[in-house]
Amino acid sequence: MRDKKISQAKKEFLENLKREIKDEISKRGIGYISEILEKHRTRYLREIRQFNIKDPEQSWKPFKGKILEEIIMDYIKHRVKENGLEIVKGSVLEKEDRKLNSCLANVKRSLVVDYGEFGMHLPDADLVIYDPKECHAIAIISSKVTLRERIAQTGYWSLKLKSSPITNKIRILFVTLDEDGDLKQKIPAKKGRAIAEVDIDGTYVVIGKDGIEESDKVKRIEKFINDLKKLFG
């Protein structure tokens, strides 16, 4: 019973913290997400200890990654819908076909990569944009705090999808806070920037006051909205 109460209290704490973070981002703007998250990190590390968390710092990382995914989802979903498209979490498509409606089952099938005798497998994706009329994937989005968490993996899936005539039109997009600054300079490029420029269709950076050297492939998140029709039209 005590463990159940602790679990419930932890859930309520995380939900309240998440709501406070989202409210502050809504008021100040998405460009301040890194600053806002860092401010709330101190409270998280202090209060999460009461729920028997042995390594608060380590537990902060998945919480931060999860809330980033949700914030990006909230930020773009209305813009996606305005362009006649829909968006779904990649984790939803990992369910068995019988647990999906017919449209999402077809979206899933339109994404899978053929590994021959080793089967068909979905690429890693936090979010999937799809055409609700044709029920096929238009783009996959990976959202990570830093490039080092997934940029090479995203580049790999981009190459795999583009190697098949069935999936080669699916756009591969990456959204990041780029807290390590790997994207700030185009030339000379760090490895993450090189992958973003060559292997990924579009990388969007969520930044506040700090600048970034933009290109056709690497831009601020605000440019995502304007790129929707160009990318998916």
N, C-alpha and C positions, 0 to 999 in steps of 0.2 A: 504494500500500500504506500509506504514511504517513497519507494522508487518511482511509483506512478505519479505521486504528487510533485516530486522533483522534476520529472520529465514534463509534466504539464506546465509547471512554473517556468522551466527553461523555454518551452515553446512560446509561452505568452511574452516572455522577455524579448525573444528574438523577433517576434511579430511586431511588438511595439517599437523596437529599435528600427526595424526595417521601415515601418510606417513613418517614423520621425525623419529618417534619412531621405525617403522619397518626398516627403512634404517640403523639406528644406531644398532639395534639388529642384522641385517644382517652382519654388519661389525665386531661387537664385539663378537657375539655369543649369543645363546638363554639363556645361563647360567647367563647372566647379565641383564635379563629382569627386575628384581625387582629394581636394581640400576638405570636402565635407566628410568623406569616408575616414580620412585621417583624424579628423576631430572626434568622430564617434568611436574610433578604434580604442582610444584611451578608456572610455566608459565600458566598452565591451570587455577589454582585458581585465578591468577591475571587477566587474559584476559577474562575469561568466564563471569565475572560480567557485561561487556558491553552489554551482550545479555539478560539482565533483569533476570538473574538466582538468585533467592533469597538465595539458599543454595548451593554455589559452591562445598563445601566439600562433600555434599550428592550426587551431580550430578557427581562427579568424580568417585564414586564407580561403577555405571553401565558402564561408559565409560571404566574404567580399566578392568572390567570383560569382556566386549565385545571385546576389543582389545586382551586380553589374548586368548579368543576363536579363534579369527582370526589368531593369531600368531601360536597357536598350530595346527590349520588347515593347515596353510602354511607349517609348519615344517614337518608334517607327511604325507601329501597327496601324495607326490611323492614316499615316501617309501611304502605307501599302494598300489599305482598303480604298483610299481615294483613287488609286490607279487600277481598281477592279481586281485586285489580287488579295490573297489571304496569307496568313502566317501561322505557323504551328511550331511548337517546340520539337526539336529533333528526338527527344526522349519518347515522345508520343508515338512516333513512327517505328520505334523499336518494339512495340507491342506486336503480338501475333495478329495476323490479318483478320481473324475472326472477331477480334476486339476493336477493330477499326471500322468506320463506315466505309462504303464502297469507294468514295472519292479519295479518302486518305490512304486506303489500301493501294489505289492506283498511283498516288503520289509516291508512296513508298517504293513501288515496283519501278517507277521511272527514275529512281535514284540509285538503285543497287549496282554494285560493281561485280563483274563476273570474274571469279578466280578459278574458272575451270573446274577441275576435280575437287577443289577445296571450297566450292560453293559460291553463293551470292551473298555479298555483305554490304551493309549500308556504310557510307562514309561518315566520319565523325562530323556532327553539326549541332550547334546549339539551337539554331533556328532555321526553319525552312520556309521560303516564300514559294507559293504555288498558285497556279491558275485554277480557280474553282470551277470554271466551265469545262476546261480540258482535263482537269484533275491530273496535272503533271507538274513536277518541280520546275521552278524558274531559277531559284538561287538558294545556296546554303550560306549561312552566316555563322562564323565563329566569333565569340566575344570573350576576350581575355584581358586581364589587367596589364600584363606585359607580353611582348612578342615571344619571348623565350619560352612561354608556357605552351604555345602551339603553332607558331608561324611555320616551322618546317613541316609539321604534320599537315597543316592546311595546304601548303604547297604540294605535298605528296598527293593528297586527294584531288587537288586541281588537275594534276598531270594524269591521274587515273581516269577521272571523268572525261577529260578531253581526248583520251585515247580511244574512246568508243563512239561510234556514230549515233548511238542511242542517247548518250549523256553529254555529248560535247558542247551543247548549247547552254548547259546549266552554268550559271555564274557563281563564282566562288568569291565570297566577300569576307573581310576580316574587320572587326571593330575592336579597338583597344584603347586603354588609357595611356599606353606607352610610357609607363612610369620610369622605365630605365633609359628613355631617350634614344632608343635605337632608330627611330624614324626621323628624327629632327633634321638630319642633313642628308641631302641626296647624293652629293659627290664630295669626297669619297664616301661610298656607302658601307655601312656595317652590314653584316650578313643578313640580318632580318630585313633591312631595307631593300637589299638586292633581291631577296625572295619575293617581297611585296611588289617590286617593280616588274619582275619577270614572270613569276608563276601564278600570281593572284590577280583577279579581275579588278578588284577595288579594295583598298584599305582605308578605313575611316578612323580618325584619331579624335578622341574626346579630350580636349584640352581647354584650359582657362586662359590665363594671361600669357603663358609661355607660347612662343611661336613655333612654327614648323615650316620647313621648305616643302611646299606642295608641288605636285606633279599631276599628270593625267591619271595616275594610279593611286597616289597617296594624297589624301585630303582631310580637312577637318570634317567632323561629323555633320556639321550644318550643311555641307555640300551633298550629303546623302539624299536629302529630300529632292534637290534639284536634279540629281542624277537618276532618279527612279525611272522616268520615262525613257531616258537615253539608254539605261542599262536593260530595261525590261520591255521596251517598246518594240 
